[in-house]
Amino acid sequence: MIKKFLPKTLFFRYFLIIIAPVILFQILLSVVFFDSLWLKTNKGLVNSLSDEIVTFIKLYENEKDTEKKRMILKAFQDSQPYVIKVSIGKIYQESNYSKFAFYDRLLNEEFQKNLNYKFWFNTKIHKDYVKILVEFNNQIIDLIVPKSRIRNTSGRIFLLWILVPAFLLIIISLLFLRNQIRPITNLASAAEKFGKGQYVAETKPSGAIEIRKAINEFEKMKQRILRHISQRTSMLSGISHDLKTPLTRLKLQIEILNKDGKLNKIKEDVNEMQKMITDYLDYSTSQSELSSNKFNLSIMLNEIFHKFSGSKIKLDCNKNYFLIGRQHLIKRCILNVVENALKYGNSVEIKVKDTKDKVVIIIDDDGPGIPDREKERVLRPFYRLDKSRTSSSGSVGLGLSIVQDIVNSHGGQIELQDNPKGSGLRVNLIFPS
């Protein structure tokens, strides 16, 4: 349950690990200070004030001589930092203190405990003073008391001492934390680009020892993969190239000897072998170009549309879409699908949709389609269906394999579905945007 509310990124998780103890310590320190120092100090100040009021009332009540009462009143006025007056009357108004105001609640509680007289006070009459009325023997003591007399002003200083250093420490921690997270972020970005087939410059190791080790291992893995791709490309290209020469000789000899057409079958076999070699070369070079660039997909699709302008092809692309990748490979990928669709269907429709993080190229045809059980298999290299879309000669089962290889090398995926409008196939080419 708690995992749902935890941060998802490494940076904020580390930040939570740093800031949580600081906040807990500040709360604990504040509670201890509030309970043991600040609250008790304020209670002591209010109790002291209430004791002074009680002392004055008792002295004033016990003295019968008017002159001496005046002297007692003057002595209190001269010795205390508040204004005190005595008049005849009663308190008729009720105390209008707020239960949610700390000083109102504190004055009310302490006065009820220490004063056995009816009282009234108002803390909002002035920002620096409190007005207090106390009734005794049909007389009222009117006091104007400075608020500093009933509250401790060191609380603000204490809060500053708590908050300012904590704030500075958190900022320093964030700066150090960002420097520690940056190598991981760079490594993740490099891995993402490399997974999409984009060129990735050598990542310089930095950060902690464990992060440096991860970066070094990533670089070794990248070099092994690139070496493997290079070796595969060189091997297939070499084999295919070497086969072209004897095939060319065979074609020439067949043309010379095939005067009566008896060698037509052999000629077709040789042509099919030549088509296979061309497909092998296309398949082997689908990873050979590593440089990527940002290009306008809409312009590319319009070029493909005009190339097949004589065919029954529709294009629904009303705005500009941009991709980052190897432009000529993506174009070959789309061309393979469109040519395949036109070979086995009468019409093709191309649409483009985009979301926040991907672009989807949808290619629908009205051909015989592919059975569900075969949709995964036809993406394998050299796999051919016995009927439907591979009934024509010359197909070696590499068309969709090349498409899948190109799409995967750009960090995307290919989906084969039934055409929702009826018979036929829908091919979704999904690329990250």
N, C-alpha and C positions, 0 to 999 in steps of 0.2 A: 504493500500500500504506500509506503514512504517513497519507494522508487519513482512513483508517478510525479512526485513534487521535486525530486532532485534534479539539478542541472544536467543537461545532456552533453555539453561540451567539456573537454578536459580543462580548459582555462577556468571556467566558472566552478568546476568541481574543486580544483586546487584553491581557487579563491575562497570557496566555502570552508575548506579545511583550515585556511589561514584565519579567516574572519570570525568563524564560529567561536573558537576559544577566547578571542579578544572581546567579543560581545558578551559572552557568558561571564568573563572576568569583570567587565565593566558593570554588568547588572549586579553581580555579587557584591562588588565594591560599593556601588550606589546604595544597595539595600542596607549593607552594614553601616555606611555613613549616615543614611537617612534615619535608621532606627537608633543607633547608639550615640550619635553626635548631634545631628541637626534637629531631630525631633525632640530629644531630651533637652537640648539647649533652648529651643523655643518654648517648651513646657515650663522650664525653669524661669524664663523671662516673664511669662504670663502669671505664674505663681507668685513671683516677686512683686508684680504690679498689684495682684489681688491682695497680698499681705499688706502692702502699703495702704491700700484703700481701707482694709479692715482696721489697721492701726489708727489711721486718721479718724474713722468713724467712732472708735472707742474713745480716743482722746477728746474728740469734739463732744460726744455725748456725756461723758463723765464730768466735763467742766461746766459749771453753772454760771461763771462770770462771763459776761459778754465780751469784755475787753480781752480776757485771756483766750476766749474762742477766736477772736480776731487775730491774736498773736499766733495761735496754733495754725490758723489758715495761712497767715503770712509766712510762717516758717516753712510750711510745705510748699508754698508757691516759690519761695526763694531757693529751697534746697533740691527740688525735683525738676526734671526737664519737661514738665507739662503744666498746662494751665488748669487750675482747680477753682471752682466757685461753689458756694452753698446758697440755696434759695428755698423758699417755702413752696410746697406743692407735692404733687404725686405724678407717677409715671402712668400714663394712660395708653400709650402706644405699645404694641407688641414688637418684639425683636424680629427684624426682617432679614436675619442672616441666611446665607445660602448653605445648604448642607453639602454642596459640592465644592465650596471654597474652603481651602485648608485652614486659613487663619480664622475664618468665621466659626468653623466647627471647633477649632482649638479653644478660642475665647469662650464659646458657649459651654463647652465641657468643663474647662477649668474654673470658670466663674460659678457654675452650678455646684462644684465640689467645695470651693473655698469661700464663696460669699453666701451668707445666710440672709441676704437681702434681695429685694426685687431689683433687677438691673435691665438695662437696655444699651445696645451699642450699634454703631454704624461704621463699617470699615470703608465704605464707598463715598463718604462725604468729602474726602480730600485724598489725593494720591499719596500724601506724606503723613497724614494724621488720622487718628481714630477718635470718634466721639463716644464717650461712655457716660451713662447716667445711672446713679445708684440711689435708691429710695430708702430712707430710715427716719422714723418718727415724724412723718409728714414733712420731711425735708428731702431735698434732692442735691446730690453732689454731681456737679457737671464738670467732666474732665475732657480736655483736648490733649491726647497723648500722641507723641510721635510714633510712627510705625516701627522705627528702629528700636523702640523700647520694648516691643513685643515679638520681634523676629530677628533671627540671626542672618546677617548679610553675607556671611562667608560661604553660603551655599552656591552662589553664582561663581565665585572664584574656584570652588572645588569642582564644579561642573566644567569650567574652562580647563582646569588641570587634567581632568579625565578625558574630555572630548578632543581637545587640540592635539595632545600627543598621540592618541589613538588614531585620529584622522591622518596625521603625518606618517605614522607607521604603516597604515593601510596603503597610502599612496606609494611609499617606498616598496612595500611588498608587491604591489601591482606592477611596478616598473621591473623589478627582478623577475616576477612571475612571467611577464610578457616575454622577457628575453629567454626564459627557459622553455616556453611553449613554442616560440618561433621556429626552432629547428624541426619540431614534430610537425608543425603546420606546413613547412616547406617540403618535408619528406612526403606528407600525405598528398600535397599538390603535385609533386613530381611523379608519385606512383599513379595518381589519377590520369595525368597527361600521358604517361607511358602506356597505361592500360588502354587509352583511346587511340594509341598509335601515333601520337604527336611527338615531335622532337623534344627531348629533354636534355638540357645541358648537365654537365657533371655537378652533382650536389656536393657542396663543400661540407665536410663533417664539422659540427659545432655542438655546443651544449654539453650535457653530462656524458659520462663515459658510456652509459647504456645507450643513449641516443646516438652518439658517434658510432657505436658498434652497429646499430640498426641501419644507419646511413651507409656505412661501408659495405654491409651485407647486401643492401639494396643495389648499390652500384655494381657489386660483383654479379648479382643475379641479372641485372640489366645487361651487362656485358656478355654473360653466357647466353641470354636469350637472343641478343643481336647477332652473336656469333653463330648460333644455331640457325637463325633465319638466313643469314648470309650463306652458310654452308648449304642449306636446303636449296636456296635460290640458285647458287652456282652449280650444284649438282644437277638439278632438273634442267636448268638452262643449257648446261654442257651436253647432257644426254640428248635433249631435244634438238640442239643445234647439230650434233654429230649425226643424228638420224636423217636430217634434211638432205644431206649430200647423196647417200645411197638411194633415198626415195626419189630424188630428182632424176638420177640415172635410170631407175626402174621405170619412171613415167616416160622418159625419152625412148627407152627400148620398147615399151609397150606400144607407143605411138607408131614406131617403125614397123613392128611385127603385126600390129592389129589392122591389117588391111581388109580382112573379111569379117571383122567384128566379133571374132571368137574370144577375144581377150577382154571383152567389155566388163565382165564380172571382176576380173583381176584389176582392171583399171579403177572400178568403183572401190575396191578394197584399198588400193593405194591412195585414192583421194580421201577415203575415210581416215586412213592412217595419218595423212598430212593434216587433216582437220584436227585429229587427236593431238598431234604434236603442237599445233597452234594453241589449242586449249591448254596443254601442259605448260607452255610458255606463259600464257596469261595467268594461270593459276600460280606458277612459281614466282612471278613478279608482282603479285598483289601486295606483297609486304616490302618490296625492294625500295620504294620511295618513302623516305622518312620525313621529309619537310612538309609542314602543314601551313595553311594560310586561311584567312577569313575570306569567304566569297559569297556572292549573291546566288542562292539556290534558285530563285525565281527566274533569273536570266538563263541559267543552265537548263531548266525545265522547258523554257520557251524555245531554246535552241533544239532540244530533243523533239519538241512538238513540231517545229518547222521541218525537221529532218524527215519526219513521217507524215508530212502534210497531205500526201496522197492517200494515206490509210485512214481507217475509221478510228481516229484517236481524239479524245477530248481532254482538255486541260482546265482544271479549276484551281487557279492560283491568282487571286486578286490583289495580293499585297506582297511586299518584299520579305523574304525569309533568308536568314544568314546562317551559315554553318562554318565551323572551323575544322579543316581536314585537308586531305589530299584530293584536290578538285578533280583531277583526271581519273582517279580511281573511283570516286563516287559517281562520276558520270558514266564510267564503264559499268558500274553496278546497276544503275537505273536502266541503261541501254540493254543490258542482258535480260532484265525482267521484262521490259517492253517488247523486245524482239521475240522473246519466248511466248509472251501473251499473244502477239500478232500471228505467230506461227501456228498456234493451236486454237485461236479464237477469231471472231470476225470484228470485234470492236474492243477498244481499251479506253478506260477512263482513269486519269491521274488527278488526285486531290492532295492537298497539303494541309495539315493541321499542326498547330503548335500549342504547347503549354508553357508553364513557367520554366521548365528545365529540359524540354525535349521538342524535337520536330519530327513529325510522322508523315512519311510519304506513302500514300495509299494508291495501289495500282490494282484496278479491277479489270477482269476480262470475262467474256461469255463463252469460254471454251469448255472442254469436258471436265475440267477440274481435276483434283487429286483426292483419292480416298483418304479418309481420316487416318487409317492405319499406316499409310505411306508418307504422310506429311513430314514426319521426323526423318525418315530414311532418305528421302530425296535430297536432303541437305548434305548427305555424306558424299565424299569424293568418289567418283566413278560408279555411283549407284544409278541404275537406269530402270525405269518402269518398262514393262513389256508391252503396255498398251497406252492408250490415251495420249499423253503429251510427248512420249518418246517413240511414236510410231514411225516418224520420218527417219531417214538414214542420216548419218553424220553426227548424231548426238552421242557423246561419250560420258555423259553424266557429270560434267564439271560446271555447267552453267550456274546452277543455284549454289554449288559449293564455293565458286568464286565470289558470288554475291554475299554469301554468309561470311566468308573470310574477310572481305572488305568492310562489311558492316561491323563485325566484331573488332577489327583492328582500329575502328574509330570509337570504340566504347559503346556501340549500339547493339541492336538485336533485330532479327528478322522473324516475322510471324506469318504463317500460312493459314488462311481461313477460307471457308466457303464464301462465295460472293452472296451477300445478303439480298441482292436484287433478283437472284435466280441461279441458274447453272453457271459454273465458272469458278475462278479462283480469285481470292483477294490476297495480295502480298503487302504486308506492312513493313516498311523500312524505317526503323526508329533510330534517330541519331540524337545525341546530347546537344543541346543548343549552347 
